[in-house]
Amino acid sequence: MTPNSRTGAGHRSLATLICGALAAGGLAAAGAAALEPGAASASSHREAPLVSGTPQYDNTDLYAFVSPDKPDTTTIIANWIPFEEPAGGPNFFTFAEDAQYDIHIDNNGDAQGEVLFRYTFTTHTKNDKTFLYNTGPVTGLDDPDLNITQTYDIELLRLEDQRPVSRTKIADDVPVAPSNVGRASMPDYGTLRKQAVRELAGGATTFAGQADDPFFLDLRVFDLLYGGNLSEVGNDTLKGYNVNSLALQVPTRMITESADQPVVGIWSTTQRKNAKGRFVQVSRLGNPLVNEVVNPLKDKDAFNASAPWDDARFLKNVTHPELPKLIEAIYGIDAPDEPRDDLVDVFLKGVEGLNRPPHVRPSEMLRLNTSIEPAAEPKRLGVLDGDNAGFPNGRRLTDDVIDAALQVVEGELVGAENDLGDAVDANDKEFGAAFPYLADPTEGSRGPLAKGVDGGNDVRNQLGDALRPAGARGSGDTTLIAASAGAGAGGVLLIGAALLWWRRMRGRAY
């Protein structure tokens, strides 16, 4: 393994970084039902058997940080649907209508939620007699050519002992930013993104829609720890894939217990309606990568079925993690002595003097001290590199959680200094400077143009020219050609076939 500097050009390219992130990432605590524990499935990037087949309910990552441009607010970002292929039409990516997408806040350290933001979604179809997601170029969220749309409500619940004491609808019928079909369908996707950002009463701001997957890492760790010789490390496996994101920016006073107790614990869950009409939790996520690597197969679905206050049942997975033993066997790096109380202290309680609430009950969640000011120049390793505004004090989009967690699981906090990592230090796309901060999703049509097409042509002309040579079109073809412009690849083929048939019926040569 090659050593690298802690802040930039390098760190050890250890294949196990992902597993490390999980092992370091905290206790494998299972997901909680909406307000109480219940039967569940799984969460994150395909890490558990049950939910891996139902990606609409699979939450991939959670971020929480003091907003860098509005430091009196806190931004929370929760993502769902892993590995969205940008060109994955004709059925692009929507939130589930039979689900409750929840963001939980524990503001006193008792491992129970006191504040809950609940998202529910409704799908709208303008024309169900077409297979198209959009029937022409889309220039706005209210464009009649955007055939499939979604809206959502947000309900704010205040809880005591996991029982609601008040309910307030803080958002009603807010539009969702659509999937980025491609240049022909959505020539200015940035406008659609801006239209989906809405200010709410009380000073909050919300966004829901597709985004570039902000998690950067080399997932090939699962190929026997990068092949056992690090020959595979250094590839951002999630490059080019999208996710569905919920981003919420709220006045910090809305979620903290008081100015004297600024630490909040945050986790996200998905509840799905079952055959009896009951909502049952099927996914839970706090710290990154917990269920993929920390939990053995026998615990993965159970992890998502329990609540933070029941996390003690999975404690051994943290105090005696599997990953360091594998690293020692394959790479010869000594595993720290067990039990790993250092991992319990940091990832189940919070760092003492930084983001540990008083009288904390050990539990797995992302903890953020909202009184720590944003860093002027964030460091990707966060607290390990002296930047207390970063992971594991919350999680910013730019935090390299894989490297940080791997170094901790390999004993950084108990005297075994190391610079281990996966050689992926930043996202492939630059993040925004303002809410929702996420990068725009990768578009479906991102390859080369059709052979012989002039790249300077208008998108409609490009599609029309791709169907047949320029100049061979009759006046009666105009409507069909124009319709093909927003149809996407499948639509172009079908409309082209229809045009061919129409020409033959009129006895004209093609």
Salt bridges, closest charged atoms under 4 A:
GLU36 OE2 - ARG163 NH2 2.08
ASP61 OD2 - HIS45 ND1 3.69
ASP61 OD1 - ARG395 NH1 2.95
GLU85 OE2 - ARG446 NH2 3.68
ASP98 OD2 - ARG272 NE 3.58
ASP102 OD2 - ARG118 NH2 2.87
ASP153 OD2 - LYS169 NZ 3.33
GLU155 OE1 - ARG167 NH1 3.53
ASP172 OD1 - LYS169 NZ 3.68
ASP213 OD2 - HIS45 NE2 3.04
ASP218 OD2 - ARG220 NH2 3.07
ASP299 OD1 - LYS298 NZ 3.37
ASP311 OD1 - ARG284 NH1 3.31
GLU338 OE1 - HIS320 NE2 3.91
GLU338 OE2 - LYS325 NZ 2.52
ASP342 OD2 - ARG340 NH2 2.88
ASP345 OD1 - LYS349 NZ 3.54
GLU352 OE1 - ARG356 NH1 3.92
ASP387 OD2 - ARG396 NH2 2.80
ASP399 OD1 - ARG396 NH2 2.83
ASP400 OD2 - ARG380 NH1 2.78
ASP403 OD2 - HIS11 NE2 2.71
ASP403 OD2 - ARG380 NH1 3.09
GLU412 OE2 - ARG6 NH2 2.95
ASP419 OD1 - ARG6 NH2 3.53
ASP425 OD1 - HIS11 NE2 3.25
ASP425 OD1 - ARG380 NH1 3.73
ASP440 OD1 - ARG193 NH1 3.48
GLU443 OE2 - ARG183 NH1 2.90
ASP477 OD2 - ARG468 NH2 2.91
ASP477 OD2 - ARG503 NH2 2.38
